[in-house]
Amino acid sequence: MSDKIVRISERTSATRKRTTGRQTDLIWQLKVTLTRTKPPIWRRIQVPGSISLYDLHEILQVVMRWQSYHLYEFQVGETIYSDPDPEDAFFEREVTNARRVKLSQVAPEANAKFRYLYDFGDSWEHLIVVEKILPRDPETQYPICLKGVRATPPEDCGGVWGYEEFLAAIADPEHEEHESMLEWAGGAWDPEKFDLAAVNAALRRLS
C-alpha cells in the first residue's frame, strides 16, 4: 500500500510540473485601451501569463508612457488588486496584493476583460482585453509591444476632459492658454505620435 501511494504521489507531482511548464510557456496577447478617449488611445502587447499583476502594472507604465507618479489598481470583477495600504481599512477598501497574483489566474482565457486604473485623481481607466493566448516564441523577448495608436496624455493634465481642453489650447494660437500649455508640454505635443521602437527598448530594459 505504501509503495502504491508513493507511485501515485510521483505521478501527481510529474503532472503538476508538466502543467506548470506549459503555463510558463504561454503568452497572453492583451489590448489595452484608455477608456473615454476619442479617437481611442490603445496598445497591443504580449506578456507571459506567469507574471504578477504588479509586473503587469510596471509594463503598462512603460507602454502607456506614464511616469509612475501616482497610485494604481486593477479591478477584476468585484476584486481590487494593488499595493495594500494601512489606510485601506479606514476607507473600507479590501485590497489583494498585486504581487501575489498572476495574470493567468485573474484572466485565464481569451476574451477575459478587466480594468486598470492609474492616478486616482485624473482617473485614467484602461480596459484590458485578452485577445488570445499563444505559445511562447523562442525568438521573441517578452514583454513586447506589437502596436500602439496615438500618444498617451501628459501626466497631471486633468484626466480625459482636461486632455481635451489641453489639445484645444495647443491647436489654437489664439487661445489664451496656448503659449502656457505648449511651454508646460515641453514646447510641442503631437497627439498622433507613438514611438513603438522607443517603447520596446524601454521594455527590454525593464525585463
Summary of the structure (lengths in Angstrom):
residues: 207
radius of gyration: 20.9
end to end distance: 48.4
largest distance: 88.1
contacts: 569
relative contact order: 0.17
helix: 37%
strand: 27%
